[in-house]
């Protein structure tokens, strides 16, 4: 099994050494183990105190972009945590000569990121009729929520790392540093206030942007082994469950907020029923799988329904923006029981994931998606082998004929 190279952390914890990942060396538990809910312990090290002292000295946040710093307490602290962007993207080698002045409140690079941020670039699934309303909400939230502004800059940098390949390394490192800073600012903020009808809107906007940022980084991974990809996919789903806690906390205040139009739009899609037959093979598959308990069966049916709605939206003419809804919604709409089936590497669940790959392939013109659909389908087909060719024939045929979806 091939593993991505990483910078060694000689004073790292035993669990990070076992997993061959860069440890952030925070004590008594490192942030990576805390966020991924893993056991954490350190070997005896006479230089611990010295290392701890050095870690407290101010350093440019992008000098080493492979780990998250410790974060103040907040809503996310008791939920699955946030991975670092460089680990998720895995496409650009860190440049040790790059630095970002953490003390600078604003610089010309930040101004460029803000100028180039457009709602339509980051929310391609939202109906165009809502864009103007979204811009107004953004203007209001940016004046009151610095953590939200910082995540806007982070996601803008992440997009530019794709659409401006000649400056990809610099943009990606800004995305790493700014995302880390945004999470820290958010956690510090919510540790001192309660969610109310004033701050609920920027909090939800922050959660939404952050969730998309994490999805983009996860889809950018290109592992040589499906099991490695699944580890990161499942970690993304666990992390996003923590983001959903933010939404649940703010929900009582959202009904009467400026988010009402978006809630109605999202609610209509979340409750829609599929009418097409693209997912009929999945219905057939679970009907022939006799070891699924009622909870597992219901979770599979929910996954199928959301997928089919996604296929239906792709077929609507003239095309609407909501045809991209499922690529952002499916992974987090699937119940926990379905995620457990993926964690078990159940072939049935992997076939479902391949159908999600079809939707990704249809959306490959979006910068957030790219070639991830074809990559995912191919990896799953190779993993399952010829005995599952009946159920993999449709996904493979889609990437074989290479249809254009505009």
Secondary structure by P-SEA (a helix, b strand, c coil): ccccbbbbcccccaaaaaacccccccccccaaaaaabbbbbbccccaaaaaaaaaacccccccccccccccccccccccccccccccccccccccccccccccccccaaaaaaaaacccccccccccccaaaaaaaaaaaaaaccaaaaaaaaaaaaaaaaaacccaaaaaaaaaaaaaaaaaaaaaaaaacccccccaaaaaaaaaaaaaaaaaaaaaacccccaaaaaaaaaaaaaaaaaaaaaaaaaccccccccaaaaaaaaaaaaacccccccaaaaaaaaaacccccaaaaaaaaaaaaaaaaaaaaaaccccccccccccccccccccaaaaaaaaaccaaaaaaaaaaaaaaaaacccccccaaaaaaaaaaaaaacccccccaaaaaaaaaaccccc
